[in-house]
Amino acid sequence: MKTPRFAVLMMFFVNGALFANWVARIPEVQSKFDLSEGELGLVLLCGSVGVLVGLALTSSMIARFGSRKVTTYGAVIMAAAVFSLAIMPHPLALGVGLLLMGAFQSGMDVAMNAQGVEVERRSQKPLMSSFHAAYSIGNFAGAAIGAVMAQLAVSLSAHFAIVAVVFGGLAVFASQSMLDIQGETTGKREAPFQIPARVLWPIGLIAFCSGLGEGSMGDWSAVYLKKIVGTEASVAAFGFAAFSIMMTIGRFSGDWLTSRVHSTRIVRFGGLIAGLGLLLAVLVPETPIVLLGFAAVGIGLANVIPLAFSAAGNTPGISSSRGLAGVATIGYAAFLAGPPLVGMIADALSLRVSLAMIAALVGLIFVFADAIQPRREAAQPVVVAGD
């Protein structure tokens, strides 16, 4: 029997799977257009800009239409955008497709997290890590599908067409059980571009550092394995898979861990493990060691974003969608800064040096972890239709 919890889990899965299928084929797209690391970084920047545009607009869209509709339409359009990436004839056109994909990916992200906060509230127990675990499962499934497609030499257009139909259909199926939350829609037009409330900035800083680590794995893990370590494209795709599967394991245990260990400790030591893992991959560019390092990044960052989003969605005096959008805007700025930063430093120095710098920034989570505090006690329940 379908439940709101099942529906939210499915939406997180779909979001992760769509993104990872694209990530797994980035090296082939780079070769197709003969892009340098710097040029690839600039193309990926378009996706990051799209993410920020989506974040800026989503809170007002939720206030007008509700998180259920925003999640559903975001998933369907994101799936169509992924397919468009396979048929773009020029890097500029590819950038447009990435802009569209990024906008609807982030819009779906905020909306499905708003649904997750409400389901967690109604359950009165930690659930956000398991929702984000579903995203990680989607990442792993998408990366595995991408690796198999690459190994079988399936064309990008055929691969992404299948992905768009399958995962877009799953999102429509899951949307039937999502919540219509009373009080979420105001019927008023809100200003789309708002500076996040100051109380959200420290949480956003944690999300920013974590986003740099996750973004580096998404955009550069396969490239690093192929270009620096010298693996085949099919093996390179498993760099992101190693990161994803360990993040999934960490998130599956996250709800249990959060109920027993202070969230600050989880975030602090997670940042330390992730930073050291990425540094290990940089210092020892051998395939087994690099995969081990990427796996450490996954387990270390596993519960950072879920705890940050849970805190943001339960911040007193701020609606869940506004709190989530505010922290996500700061956090996802890492996806704007990360791709060009890594690519430009790689062109000027080396990809190893650029990833070492990302490792140092991820390590800052250890320093700023006090920004994460349990906030569920302060949150007020939201009345849901049918309660």
Secondary structure by P-SEA (a helix, b strand, c coil): cccaaaaaaaaaaaaaaaaaaaaaaaaaaaaaccccaaaaaaaaaaaaaaaaaaaacaaaaaacccaaaaaaaaaaaaaaaaaaaaccccaaaaaaaaaaaaaaaaaaaaaaaaaaaaaaaaaccccaaaaaaaaaaaaaaaaaaaaaaaaacccaaaaaaaaaaaaaaaaaaacccccccccccccccccccccccccaaaaaaaaaaaaaaaaaaaccaaaaaaccccccaaaaaaaaaaaaaaaaaaaaaaaaaaacccaaaaaaaaaaaaaaaaaaaaacccaaaaaaaaaaaaaaaccaaaaaaaaaaacccccaaaaaaaaaaaaaaaaaacaaaaaaaaaaccaaaaaaaaaaaaacccccccccccccccbbbbbcccc
